[in-house]
Amino acid sequence: MSFTLNVNGVAHEIDAAPDTPLLWVIRDHIQLTGTKFGCGMAQCGSCTVYLNGQPIRACVTPAVAVQGQQITTIEGLESKAALAVQKAWDALEVPQCGYCQSGQIMAAAALLEQNPSPSDDDIDLAMNGNICRCATYVRIRKAIHAAAKDLA
């Protein structure tokens, strides 16, 4: 089946089975590898992308179901909040192995877009679906607070 996806502002003509998850279209067809496979069940957050500005799990989203909508991956993340998050992540050396970090950054930037001054509880709630195998949660929270301060 052939369909068109708009990823990071670019139209891509895709030839894939209708049940192919968006994650694999992004990685294998479009060759953007920042979005990671973690669990395949929407439980870990490594595959987080934005659909029309809202975070979704690409591993369980059929690619054909999102045609005609705006998809943003970590490679296309450019908002003021996203840049503040990336700067804080770097300054505070948040990643350990780094595998989950694209999903973590996507979720953190989405949080700051909605709530530019989150509490610890707000952060915990927003980041709840993102698992870090290295347990860098304290640094993640600290970086989100730093990014929020940078946005103020």
N, CA, C and O of each residue as an XYZ file, in Angstrom:
608
protein
N       0.844     -1.168      0.000
C       0.000      0.000      0.000
C       0.893      1.236      0.000
O       1.908      1.280      0.695
N       0.508      2.228     -0.780
C       1.256      3.468     -0.862
C       0.466      4.596     -0.195
O      -0.734      4.746     -0.421
N       1.157      5.383      0.629
C       0.530      6.517      1.294
C       1.609      7.556      1.589
O       2.803      7.269      1.494
N       1.181      8.757      1.945
C       2.108      9.854      2.200
C       2.066     10.235      3.678
O       0.997     10.364      4.274
N       3.246     10.410      4.250
C       3.364     10.883      5.624
C       4.147     12.192      5.640
O       5.124     12.352      4.907
N       3.708     13.125      6.482
C       4.422     14.379      6.672
C       5.225     14.259      7.959
O       4.669     14.306      9.056
N       6.528     14.105      7.818
C       7.411     13.932      8.966
C       8.410     15.087      8.989
O       9.163     15.295      8.038
N       8.400     15.819     10.075
C       9.290     16.968     10.248
C       9.150     17.974      9.107
O      10.128     18.586      8.677
N       7.919     18.132      8.626
C       7.640     19.114      7.594
C       7.939     18.672      6.177
O       7.842     19.473      5.247
N       8.300     17.420      5.997
C       8.625     16.890      4.672
C       7.657     15.762      4.333
O       7.429     14.864      5.144
N       7.088     15.813      3.126
C       6.193     14.745      2.672
C       7.031     13.565      2.189
O       7.962     13.719      1.399
N       6.672     12.381      2.687
C       7.374     11.149      2.299
C       6.355     10.176      1.723
O       5.351      9.867      2.364
N       6.617      9.700      0.519
C       5.779      8.674     -0.090
C       6.256      7.324      0.449
O       7.420      6.956      0.289
N       5.349      6.602      1.083
C       5.686      5.357      1.767
C       4.981      4.200      1.080
O       3.803      4.297      0.736
N       5.691      3.123      0.885
C       5.104      1.886      0.382
C       5.318      0.829      1.462
O       6.404      0.265      1.596
N       4.247      0.573      2.236
C       4.345     -0.367      3.358
C       2.985     -0.997      3.605
O       1.956     -0.477      3.173
N       2.995     -2.107      4.295
C       1.745     -2.761      4.683
C       0.946     -1.818      5.582
O       1.536     -1.067      6.359
N      -0.381     -1.844      5.492
C      -1.196     -0.915      6.269
C      -1.047     -1.044      7.786
O      -1.322     -0.089      8.513
N      -0.621     -2.198      8.269
C      -0.472     -2.369      9.717
C       0.964     -2.111     10.210
O       1.277     -2.369     11.372
N       1.824     -1.606      9.331
C       3.196     -1.309      9.740
C       3.192     -0.186     10.768
O       2.638      0.883     10.510
N       3.800     -0.411     11.927
C       3.853      0.655     12.932
C       4.635      1.869     12.430
O       5.606      1.742     11.684
N       4.188      3.034     12.854
C       4.839      4.288     12.490
C       6.325      4.264     12.833
O       7.139      4.794     12.077
N       6.684      3.665     13.944
C       8.087      3.574     14.346
C       8.953      3.007     13.234
O      10.006      3.561     12.916
N       8.505      1.893     12.637
C       9.324      1.223     11.625
C       9.330      1.980     10.313
O      10.302      1.908      9.561
N       8.267      2.700     10.027
C       8.266      3.549      8.832
C       9.279      4.683      9.023
O      10.063      4.984      8.123
N       9.251      5.303     10.201
C      10.194      6.392     10.483
C      11.632      5.885     10.401
O      12.477      6.521      9.771
N      11.910      4.766     11.020
C      13.282      4.260     11.073
C      13.735      3.616      9.754
O      14.816      3.920      9.251
N      12.904      2.730      9.202
C      13.346      1.926      8.061
C      13.066      2.557      6.694
O      13.853      2.385      5.763
N      11.972      3.274      6.566
C      11.630      3.860      5.273
C      12.167      5.286      5.132
O      12.666      5.664      4.072
N      12.063      6.074      6.203
C      12.478      7.474      6.145
C      13.919      7.639      6.630
O      14.539      8.677      6.396
N      14.445      6.632      7.297
C      15.835      6.605      7.760
C      16.143      7.629      8.854
O      17.259      8.145      8.927
N      15.162      7.918      9.696
C      15.384      8.757     10.877
C      15.464      7.817     12.068
O      14.463      7.213     12.453
N      16.634      7.691     12.647
C      16.856      6.656     13.656
C      16.908      7.178     15.094
O      17.262      6.427     16.003
N      16.563      8.439     15.313
C      16.538      8.974     16.666
C      15.418      8.390     17.505
O      15.561      8.250     18.720
N      14.311      8.048     16.876
C      13.190      7.415     17.565
C      13.545      5.944     17.766
O      13.857      5.239     16.806
N      13.495      5.490     19.004
C      13.993      4.151     19.330
C      12.881      3.145     19.581
O      11.771      3.506     19.971
N      13.197      1.881     19.352
C      12.338      0.763     19.742
C      12.748      0.340     21.137
O      13.923      0.089     21.406
N      11.764      0.264     22.025
C      12.060     -0.187     23.389
C      11.307     -1.451     23.718
O      11.905     -2.513     23.893
N       9.987     -1.341     23.804
C       9.195     -2.485     24.258
C       8.214     -2.996     23.202
O       7.842     -4.169     23.227
N       7.796     -2.144     22.287
C       6.817     -2.543     21.280
C       5.392     -2.605     21.794
O       4.498     -3.073     21.089
N       5.166     -2.134     23.028
C       3.831     -2.201     23.644
C       3.379     -0.861     24.226
O       2.440     -0.825     25.021
N       4.027      0.238     23.845
C       3.682      1.581     24.317
C       3.850      1.737     25.821
O       3.136      2.521     26.446
N       4.789      0.997     26.409
C       4.990      1.037     27.854
C       6.236      1.809     28.287
O       6.312      2.249     29.434
N       7.217      1.984     27.391
C       8.501      2.532     27.841
C       8.784      3.955     27.387
O       9.590      4.641     28.016
N       8.157      4.418     26.328
C       8.322      5.788     25.866
C       9.479      6.040     24.923
O       9.627      7.163     24.440
N      10.303      5.053     24.639
C      11.449      5.270     23.755
C      11.049      5.677     22.344
O      11.828      6.315     21.636
N       9.859      5.316     21.941
C       9.399      5.584     20.582
C       8.533      6.841     20.476
O       7.833      7.018     19.479
N       8.569      7.710     21.474
C       7.704      8.884     21.496
C       8.008      9.832     20.338
O       9.154     10.220     20.114
N       6.965     10.190     19.617
C       6.994     11.230     18.585
C       5.774     12.113     18.832
O       4.926     11.789     19.663
N       5.689     13.223     18.114
C       4.499     14.067     18.210
C       3.623     13.835     16.999
O       4.103     13.716     15.872
N       2.330     13.775     17.256
C       1.327     13.756     16.199
C       0.499     15.017     16.407
O      -0.213     15.152     17.402
N       0.603     15.933     15.455
C      -0.060     17.233     15.578
C       0.286     17.912     16.897
O      -0.574     18.533     17.522
N       1.539     17.797     17.320
C       2.020     18.464     18.516
C       1.826     17.718     19.822
O       2.263     18.194     20.869
N       1.178     16.555     19.786
C       0.923     15.781     21.004
C       1.755     14.498     21.000
O       1.845     13.821     19.975
N       2.364     14.160     22.141
C       3.171     12.939     22.178
C       2.326     11.676     22.006
O       1.259     11.533     22.602
N       2.827     10.778     21.185
C       2.206      9.463     20.988
C       3.312      8.416     20.968
O       4.494      8.743     20.868
N       2.911      7.162     21.064
C       3.857      6.055     20.977
C       3.816      5.499     19.552
O       2.805      4.954     19.110
N       4.925      5.647     18.857
C       5.002      5.246     17.453
C       5.029      3.735     17.262
O       4.731      3.246     16.172
N       5.383      2.987     18.306
C       5.499      1.530     18.157
C       4.145      0.846     18.006
O       4.074     -0.270     17.492
N       3.068      1.497     18.447
C       1.738      0.882     18.371
C       0.785      1.666     17.466
O      -0.401      1.346     17.390
N       1.293      2.679     16.787
C       0.465      3.503     15.915
C       0.649      3.050     14.471
O       1.751      3.153     13.932
N      -0.410      2.549     13.834
C      -0.273      2.170     12.424
C       0.047      3.406     11.577
O      -0.651      4.415     11.663
N       1.079      3.327     10.778
C       1.508      4.484      9.984
C       0.400      4.993      9.075
O       0.227      6.202      8.919
N      -0.338      4.092      8.487
C      -1.391      4.501      7.550
C      -2.474      5.331      8.255
O      -3.153      6.129      7.610
N      -2.637      5.153      9.553
C      -3.672      5.867     10.302
C      -3.330      7.331     10.536
O      -4.204      8.108     10.919
N      -2.083      7.726     10.317
C      -1.680      9.103     10.601
C      -1.337      9.896      9.340
O      -0.773     10.988      9.420
N      -1.678      9.344      8.184
C      -1.414     10.090      6.961
C      -2.227     11.380      6.962
O      -3.361     11.416      7.439
N      -1.624     12.443      6.418
C      -2.276     13.744      6.387
C      -2.108     14.545      7.664
O      -2.597     15.672      7.747
N      -1.431     13.995      8.660
C      -1.213     14.695      9.918
C       0.267     15.045     10.059
O       1.115     14.515      9.341
N       0.558     15.936     10.985
C       1.928     16.399     11.200
C       2.632     15.501     12.222
O       2.197     15.403     13.370
N       3.704     14.858     11.809
C       4.496     13.987     12.678
C       5.836     14.682     12.914
O       6.482     15.147     11.975
N       6.240     14.744     14.175
C       7.543     15.335     14.513
C       8.343     14.306     15.290
O       7.859     13.731     16.265
N       9.568     14.082     14.850
C      10.487     13.188     15.546
C      11.520     14.033     16.290
O      11.521     15.259     16.175
N      12.379     13.395     17.035
C      13.434     14.094     17.766
C      14.293     14.917     16.802
O      14.784     15.984     17.171
N      14.475     14.435     15.586
C      15.290     15.167     14.607
C      14.648     16.485     14.185
O      15.346     17.405     13.760
N      13.329     16.582     14.297
C      12.623     17.787     13.872
C      12.165     18.670     15.013
O      11.458     19.651     14.783
N      12.544     18.354     16.221
C      12.104     19.092     17.404
C      12.861     20.413     17.489
O      14.077     20.428     17.683
N      12.128     21.539     17.342
C      12.799     22.840     17.271
C      12.144     23.938     18.094
O      12.561     25.092     17.991
N      11.155     23.639     18.892
C      10.475     24.687     19.650
C      11.413     25.286     20.702
O      12.454     24.713     21.022
N      11.026     26.437     21.226
C      11.805     27.081     22.277
C      11.942     26.151     23.488
O      13.017     26.046     24.079
N      10.848     25.481     23.849
C      10.884     24.540     24.974
C      11.826     23.377     24.678
O      12.590     22.957     25.547
N      11.772     22.862     23.465
C      12.630     21.734     23.097
C      14.102     22.123     23.151
O      14.932     21.347     23.623
N      14.427     23.311     22.674
C      15.816     23.756     22.703
C      16.293     23.968     24.142
O      17.446     23.679     24.463
N      15.409     24.471     25.008
C      15.754     24.635     26.425
C      15.986     23.277     27.072
O      16.918     23.119     27.861
N      15.149     22.299     26.748
C      15.313     20.949     27.297
C      16.630     20.348     26.821
O      17.378     19.790     27.623
N      16.919     20.453     25.539
C      18.162     19.883     25.009
C      19.386     20.540     25.640
O      20.371     19.867     25.944
N      19.322     21.855     25.837
C      20.428     22.579     26.476
C      20.620     22.093     27.921
O      21.748     21.854     28.352
N      19.523     21.951     28.662
C      19.602     21.480     30.050
C      20.102     20.039     30.115
O      20.901     19.698     30.987
N      19.638     19.199     29.202
C      20.070     17.793     29.157
C      21.581     17.724     29.000
O      22.256     16.938     29.663
N      22.092     18.556     28.115
C      23.519     18.575     27.842
C      24.294     19.143     29.032
O      25.290     18.562     29.463
N      23.835     20.276     29.560
C      24.535     20.938     30.660
C      24.590     20.059     31.914
O      25.596     20.043     32.623
N      23.506     19.332     32.179
C      23.442     18.498     33.380
C      23.853     17.052     33.127
O      23.768     16.208     34.020
N      24.295     16.773     31.912
C      24.748     15.427     31.544
C      23.743     14.365     31.961
O      24.079     13.405     32.654
N      22.501     14.557     31.523
C      21.411     13.660     31.908
C      21.615     12.233     31.414
O      21.473     11.304     32.209
N      21.940     12.012     30.149
C      21.995     10.627     29.671
C      23.130      9.821     30.283
O      24.221     10.330     30.539
N      22.838      8.563     30.506
C      23.897      7.636     30.890
C      24.168      6.789     29.653
O      25.170      7.011     28.974
N      23.313      5.833     29.342
C      23.508      5.090     28.093
C      22.913      5.868     26.921
O      23.388      5.747     25.792
N      21.874      6.666     27.183
C      21.282      7.520     26.166
C      20.166      6.911     25.354
O      19.518      7.619     24.583
N      19.919      5.627     25.498
C      18.958      4.961     24.624
C      17.560      5.562     24.702
O      16.919      5.763     23.670
N      17.086      5.846     25.880
C      15.720      6.336     26.057
C      15.598      7.840     25.891
O      14.489      8.374     25.917
N      16.691      8.519     25.724
C      16.695      9.970     25.844
C      15.874     10.705     24.790
O      15.320     11.760     25.098
N      15.770     10.208     23.583
C      14.940     10.920     22.604
C      13.487     10.937     23.072
O      12.817     11.965     22.968
N      12.999      9.826     23.579
C      11.635      9.781     24.110
C      11.483     10.649     25.346
O      10.455     11.302     25.524
N      12.494     10.662     26.200
C      12.462     11.499     27.400
C      12.409     12.977     27.014
O      11.624     13.740     27.576
N      13.234     13.374     26.066
C      13.279     14.770     25.625
C      11.962     15.167     24.968
O      11.461     16.266     25.203
N      11.404     14.296     24.158
C      10.110     14.584     23.519
C       9.035     14.806     24.585
O       8.248     15.747     24.479
N       8.993     13.954     25.606
C       7.995     14.082     26.663
C       8.237     15.340     27.501
O       7.287     16.035     27.862
N       9.486     15.633     27.807
C       9.812     16.812     28.609
C       9.458     18.096     27.863
O       8.898     19.019     28.455
N       9.774     18.163     26.585
C       9.446     19.355     25.793
C       7.934     19.541     25.694
O       7.440     20.665     25.777
N       7.197     18.439     25.518
C       5.731     18.521     25.469
C       5.185     19.043     26.790
O       4.258     19.853     26.803
N       5.752     18.587     27.894
C       5.332     19.076     29.205
C       5.526     20.585     29.298
O       4.614     21.306     29.702
N       6.705     21.063     28.929
C       7.000     22.492     29.059
C       6.202     23.346     28.084
O       5.969     24.527     28.343
N       5.784     22.767     26.976
C       4.894     23.494     26.053
C       3.545     23.744     26.717
O       2.938     24.798     26.529
N       3.081     22.772     27.493
C       1.786     22.866     28.165
C       1.874     23.567     29.521
O       0.949     24.269     29.928
N       2.994     23.369     30.212
C       3.151     23.877     31.570
C       4.589     24.374     31.723
O       5.477     23.586     32.047
N       4.832     25.661     31.498
C       6.204     26.165     31.529
C       6.830     26.266     32.921
O       8.005     26.612     33.047
N       6.065     25.970     33.950
C       6.601     26.023     35.313
C       6.081     24.826     36.119
O       5.316     25.002     37.067
N       6.498     23.613     35.742
C       5.943     22.421     36.387
C       6.512     22.161     37.785
O       7.668     22.472     38.075
N       5.675     21.587     38.631
C       6.118     21.117     39.948
C       6.740     19.730     39.785
O       6.689     19.142     38.705
N       7.318     19.223     40.849
C       7.845     17.847     40.814
C       6.734     16.857     40.474
O       6.945     15.921     39.703
N       5.552     17.065     41.051
C       4.428     16.166     40.762
C       4.020     16.246     39.296
O       3.717     15.223     38.683
N       4.009     17.454     38.724
C       3.681     17.620     37.307
C       4.682     16.870     36.438
O       4.308     16.194     35.479
N       5.952     16.998     36.787
C       7.005     16.321     36.029
C       6.850     14.812     36.146
O       6.913     14.096     35.146
N       6.648     14.331     37.368
C       6.489     12.885     37.565
C       5.315     12.348     36.764
O       5.412     11.276     36.167
N       4.212     13.077     36.744
C       3.032     12.644     35.997
C       3.304     12.637     34.491
O       2.970     11.672     33.803
N       3.902     13.699     33.987
C       4.158     13.807     32.546
C       5.189     12.791     32.070
O       5.105     12.302     30.943
N       6.155     12.472     32.914
C       7.242     11.584     32.518
C       6.990     10.133     32.911
O       7.819      9.265     32.636
N       5.870      9.867     33.543
C       5.552      8.545     34.079
C       5.675      7.420     33.051
O       6.107      6.325     33.408
N       5.321      7.645     31.826
C       5.361      6.593     30.814
C       6.693      6.434     30.128
O       6.793      5.702     29.143
N       7.725      7.103     30.621
C       9.050      7.018     30.011
C      10.005      6.323     30.978
O      10.310      6.837     32.054
N      10.460      5.163     30.577
C      11.333      4.360     31.431
C      12.790      4.576     31.040
O      13.144      4.563     29.861
N      13.615      4.773     32.048
C      15.064      4.895     31.855
C      15.714      3.708     32.554
O      15.675      3.605     33.780
N      16.298      2.832     31.789
C      16.926      1.639     32.362
C      18.109      1.983     33.261
O      18.471      1.209     34.146
N      18.710      3.155     33.027
C      19.854      3.585     33.839
C      19.421      4.375     35.069
O      20.255      4.743     35.896
N      18.125      4.635     35.193
C      17.546      5.318     36.354
C      18.080      6.736     36.542
O      18.450      7.119     37.652
N      18.120      7.503     35.476
C      18.581      8.895     35.569
C      17.428      9.848     35.906
O      17.468     11.022     35.538
N      16.422      9.357     36.588
C      15.217     10.148     36.866
C      15.492     11.428     37.636
O      14.855     12.447     37.370
N      16.414     11.405     38.576
C      16.731     12.604     39.347
C      17.320     13.666     38.423
O      16.953     14.838     38.511
N      18.227     13.263     37.541
C      18.818     14.225     36.595
C      17.787     14.702     35.594
O      17.813     15.866     35.195
N      16.883     13.835     35.179
C      15.824     14.230     34.245
C      14.963     15.319     34.880
O      14.700     16.346     34.254
N      14.527     15.102     36.106
C      13.690     16.097     36.788
C      14.452     17.411     36.940
O      13.904     18.485     36.691
N      15.704     17.324     37.343
C      16.522     18.522     37.518
C      16.667     19.278     36.190
O      16.603     20.507     36.164
N      16.857     18.556     35.111
C      16.996     19.191     33.793
C      15.691     19.850     33.352
O      15.720     20.919     32.742
N      14.560     19.237     33.646
C      13.279     19.846     33.295
C      13.097     21.147     34.076
O      12.649     22.149     33.520
N      13.438     21.131     35.347
C      13.363     22.376     36.126
C      14.313     23.434     35.559
O      13.950     24.607     35.479
N      15.507     23.036     35.171
C      16.478     23.978     34.595
C      15.956     24.548     33.277
O      16.097     25.743     33.018
N      15.360     23.704     32.452
C      14.804     24.167     31.182
C      13.652     25.133     31.419
O      13.523     26.136     30.718
N      12.816     24.832     32.409
C      11.706     25.723     32.740
C      12.229     27.082     33.185
O      11.693     28.120     32.796
N      13.259     27.070     33.987
C      13.865     28.321     34.461
C      14.444     29.105     33.282
O      14.343     30.331     33.232
N      15.043     28.398     32.350
C      15.622     29.034     31.161
C      14.538     29.662     30.279
O      14.780     30.661     29.601
N      13.356     29.071     30.294
C      12.234     29.596     29.496
C      11.594     30.825     30.137
O      10.976     31.638     29.449
N      11.741     30.958     31.451
C      11.074     32.052     32.178
C      11.626     33.414     31.827
O      11.164     34.423     32.358
